[in-house]
Amino acid sequence: AGAQIFSDGGLNYLGSEGLIHAQSILAVLGFQAVLMGGAEAYRATNTTSDISYPGGSFDPMGMADDPEQFAVLKVKEIK
């Protein structure tokens, strides 16, 4: 799919010209930089809430509940 943007017709997402028709890699990269740059700038400057890290730490199985076991797991992760 990445090479199709360099072809004469450009890249049609989901096979539809009306949806998104990308013809310029520079336009796609510029749009990506603006969107991601704006989101990251907002996250970096927003220090008054926890929105910068939604959901908190990733521990779905509760393995870090015990501090001693958590210390062991941190060492195992590095090794």
NUVEX-762339 format. One record per residue: residue in three letters; x, y, z of N, C-alpha, C, O in turn. Coordinates in steps of 0.2 Angstrom, whole numbers, plus 5000, padded with zeros to 4 digits. Example, Ala and Ser with C-alpha at 12.3 -4.5 7.8 and 13.67 -1.06 7.14 Angstrom:
<pts>
ALA506649725039506249785039506649845039507149835042/SER506449895035506849955036506450005039506750065040/
</pts>
This chain:
<pts>
ALA500449945000500050005000500450065000500250114997/GLY501050065003501450125003501750144997501850204995/ALA501850094992502150114986501650144981501750174976/GLN500950134982500450154978500350234978500150264973/ILE500650264983500550334984501050364978500950424976/PHE501550334976502050354971501750344964502050364959/SER501250304963501050294957500650354954500550404957/ASP500450354947500150404944499450424947499350484948/GLY499050374949498450394952498350404959497850424962/GLY498950394962498950414970498650354973498650294971/LEU498450364979498250304984497450324986497350374988/ASN497050274984496350284986496250234992496250174992/TYR496050264998495950225004495250185003494750215001/LEU495250125005494650075004494350074997493750064996/GLY494850094992494550094985494150144983493850134978/SER494050194987493550254985493950314984494250334989/GLU493850344979494150414978493850464982494250514984/GLY493250464984492850514988493050514995493050564998/LEU493350454997493550445005494150485006494150545009/ILE494650465004495350495005495750484999495850424997/HIS495950534995496350524989497050554990497050614989/ALA497550514992498150544993498650544987498750484984/GLN498850594984499250604979499950624980500450614976/SER500050654986500750684987500950654994500650664999/ILE501550624994501850605000502050655005501950655011/LEU502250715002502350775006501750805010501850825015/ALA501150805006500550825009500350775015500150795020/VAL500450715014500250665019500750665025500550665031/LEU501450675024501850685029501750755033501850755039/GLY501650805029501450865033500850865037500850895043/PHE500350835034499750825038499850785044499550805050/GLN500250735044500350695049500750725055500650725061/ALA501250765052501650805057501250855061501350865067/VAL500850895057500350945061499950905066499850935071/LEU499650855064499150825069499550795075499350805080/MET500050755073500450725079500750775083500850775089/GLY501050825080501350885083500950925088501050935094/GLY500350935086499850965090499550925096499550955101/ALA499450865095499250815100499850815105499750815111/GLU500450805103501050795108501150865111501350865117/ALA501050925108501150985111500650995117500851015122/TYR500050975115499550985120499650935126499550955132/ARG499850875125500050825130500650855134500650845140/ALA501150885131501750905135501550965139501850975144/THR501151015137501051075140500451065145500351115150/ASN500051015145499551005150499750965156499750905156/THR499951005161500250975167499750985173499850955178/THR499151005172498651015177498150955178497750945183/SER498250905173497750845174498150785172498750785170/ASP497850725172498150665171498050645164498050585162/ILE497750685159497650675152498250655149498250615143/SER498850675151499450655147499550585147499950555143/TYR499350545152499450475152498750435154498650425160/PRO498350435149497650405150497750335153498050295150/GLY497350315158497350245160497850225165497750175168/GLY498350275167498850255172499350205169499350195163/SER499650175174500150125172499750055169499250045171/PHE500150025165499849965162499949905166500549875166/ASP499549875170499549815174498849785174498549785179/PRO498649755169498049725168497949665173497349645175/MET498449625175498449565179498549585186498549535190/GLY498649645188498849665195499449635198499549615204/MET499949625194500549595196501049645200501449615204/ALA500849705200501249755204500949775210501149825213/ASP500449735213500149755219500549735225500549775230/ASP501049685224501449675230502149705228502449695223/PRO502349755233502949795231503649745230504049765226/GLU503649695234504249655234504249615227504749615223/GLN503649585225503649555219503749605213504049585208/PHE503449665214503549715208504349735207504549735202/ALA504649735213505449745212505749685208506149695204/VAL505549625210505849565206505649575199506049555195/LEU505049585197504849595190505149645186505349635180/LYS505349705190505649755186506349735184506649745179/VAL506749695189507349665187507349615182507749615177/LYS506849575182506749525177506649555170506849525165/GLU506249605170506149645163506749665160506849665154/ILE507249695164507849715162508349665159508649675154/LYS508349605163508749555161508549515155508849475152/
</pts>
